[in-house]
Amino acid sequence: MINSGVLVLNRAFFPVHITSVRRAFCLLYADMAKAINSQYELYDFTSWSELSVHTHDEAIGLVGRVIRVPRVVVLTAYDRVPRRNVRFCRRNIFVRDRNTCQYCGKAFPTSELNLDHVVPRSRGGITTWENIVCSCISCNKRKGGELPEQAGMRLIRRPARPQWAHQFAFSPRASIHREWLPFLSIVDFTYWNLELEH
């Protein structure tokens, strides 16, 4: 529970990050953020800790009291919006292609997928959004160093740079809490780490 997700908003109530419950409590205690309840009321650490805990509420036990877990916090001083370009990396390619082989159309766990150059590097293909797709191991072996047409294969969708509105993402296994939904309705998600080299 202490490491589960809390949505972080900037001062304009725009989602900028997902942090842990532990970090959210640190931000609240340091007066760097305020908790938001389901009626969009703001609470500092003291007022949040004084709220009564109901049986359906997620809560953490502290010495001498139990405190509700905030699922959304708003930063008190940060008003920037994260950059909008989507990082070109393995995880974002898996997210773009929905963990689905772009040749056979079957969904796979990430561990059973690899990345394929549509135009092979041996034929001058470059490593870009428009030339990389997810493929299952079987389809990748079948295609080999050929163009899809030469291997008798067809892409289910042309690869393209994602048009996500915001660099913000979830792991495909991440939990989205219902308290987040009013703030996420305008946001497509992406985040992941390492940028791929071109």
Buried (B, 14 or more C-beta within 10 A) or exposed (E): EEEBBBBBBBEEEBBBBBBBBEBBBBBBBEEEBBBBBEEEEBBBBEEBBEBEBEEEEEBBEEEEEEBBBBBBBBBBEBEEBEEEEBBBBBBBBBBBBEBBBBBBEEEBEBEEBBBBBBBBEEEEBEEEBEBBBBBBEBBBEBBEEBEBEEBEBEBEEEBEEBEBEBBBBBBEEEEEBEBBEEBBEEBBBBBBEEEBEE
